[in-house]
Amino acid sequence: MRRAALTLSALLLAGVLAPAAGATKPVREVLPAPGDMVFTGQCDFPVLGHIEGGEINTTFFDRAGDPVKQLAAFPGQTLTLTNLDTDEAITVVNAGSFQLRARPDGSLMVSITGHGPLPNEVVGEPGLWYLDGGHVLVTLDAEGNPTSITVSGNVVNLCGRLAPAS
């Protein structure tokens, strides 16, 4: 979902307001894994995130050349999280997919399926949230504000799995 948020921002900035009408050939990109990142303020300790494996994005355009839909897949990808205070680490499957679709009214629909991290906005509280098999559907208005969030499946806060045993 972290990439979905970046893609979403890019599409919002590009002014995706046109209806879908697949008249232009889609663009397919194979992207490498992003660099390591440190998360602070989500757990009671800093966490290093490391992704293995790339992603495949396919972007579809309307007749005017504006992006109206993006499909992304993360085949075979894994996410390793490490508690930087204790060096405790876990690796989870990060293989899922998302779809981002522009609507004629300027709103966006984001669909996430499978396994992978979720932004805190989906759950509504801090943590390192992980979709462990399931589906998330988010609708955003033309300004990018969530208007609807539906989650089905198992959502887990991975901070608990990284915390020192008490």
N, C-alpha and C positions, 0 to 999 in steps of 0.2 A: 504494500500500500504506500510505502514511502515514495516509490516511483510514481504511483498513481497520483499522489498529491503534487509532485513536481510537474507531471504531465498536465494535470488539471490546471495548475497555475499558468502553464504555458498556453493552454487552449483558451483560458479566460482572457489572458493578455492579448491573444490573437483575435479576440472578438468573435468567438464561435457562436453565431446567431442564426446560421442558415439551416434549412431543413436538409435531411439526408437525401441524396439523390446520386447514387454511385455512378458518376459519369467520368471520373478521372481514375486512372490506374492507382491502386493503393501503393504505399511505400512500405517496404519491409526493412527493418534494421535489426541487426544482431549486436547487442551491446555487452561489453564485459561487465563483470561484477564491479560495483563501486568500491572505493577505498574503505579502509576501516574507519569506524566512527566511535566516539565515546559519548554515552548517554549519561547525563547528570540530571538530578531532580526527579527522576522517574522511580527509582528504587531508593533505599536508604544508603546506597553506596554507588559509586560510579561503575558503569558497565561498558566493556569494549564489545562492539559488534563487528563480526567478520563474516562476509558472504563469500561462498564458493559457488561458481557457476554464473553464467550470464543470463540474459533475457532476450526474448524476441518480441519486437514491437511491430505491429502492422497498423498503419494509419490510413484511413479512408477519407476522401475529399468529396465535396459537392461540385457542381458544375463550375462554380466560381473559383474553385481551387482552395476553399476554406476547409480545414479539418472538421469532420463531423463525427468520427468514431475512431477509437483506438482499441485494439486488442493487444494484450500483452501476455506472454507465457514465460514461465520460469522453470524450464524442464531440468530436473535433477539438481536444482539449487538447494544449498543448505545454509543455515545461519548458525554461527557459533557465538554465544554470549559468554563473557568472562567477567566475573566479579573482580574488579581491580584491587579490592582490599584483601581478598582471600585467595585469589587465583582459581577459585571454583569455576568450572566451565560446563556448559551444556551445549549440545548441537541438536538442532531441530530441522525437520524437513521444511523447506521454503519453496516447495514446488506447487504452484497454483497458477491461477490466471486472473486477470481483471479485464473488464470492458468499460470503456468510458464513451458515453454517447451524448452528443449535443442534441437538444430539443429545439423546435422552432421558436419557442418563447424565450430562448436564451438560457434556460436551465440546463443542468447536466445530470446524467444518471451514471452512477458508478456501481458496478457489480464485481464483487470479489468472490472467488470460489477456490476451495482447496485448503492449503496450509500456508501460513505466513503471518508476518507481523501486521498489526492494525494500529492506526493512529489513535491516540488517546481520545480524540473527538468522537470516535465510534462508541467507546465505552463510557466516556464522561468523567474519567478520573485518571490521575497519574498511574503509571505502571508501564511495563513492557508487555503489551497485550499481544496475544498470539491466537490466530484462528487455527484450531487443531481439527480441521475437517469441518466444512460447513459453507455457509453462504452469507454474504453481507450485501445489502442493497442500500445505497445512499443517494438521495436526491438533493441537489444543490440549486438554489435560485440563481438568477442571472448575476447576482453579486458574489456568488460563491458561498453563501450561507446555507448550512444544512436545513432542509425543511422536512426530511423524513429519513429515518435510519431503522432498518430492519435487520436483525441478526438471528440466524438459525445455525445451530451447531454448537460446538464446544469452544468457548473462549477462555483462555487461561492467562493469568498474570505470571509471567516467567520470573519476576523478582523473587517470588517464594521459593522457586527451585534453585536460585542462586544464593539465597540468604544462608548465613552460617547456622548450623544446628544449635538450638538453645538447650 
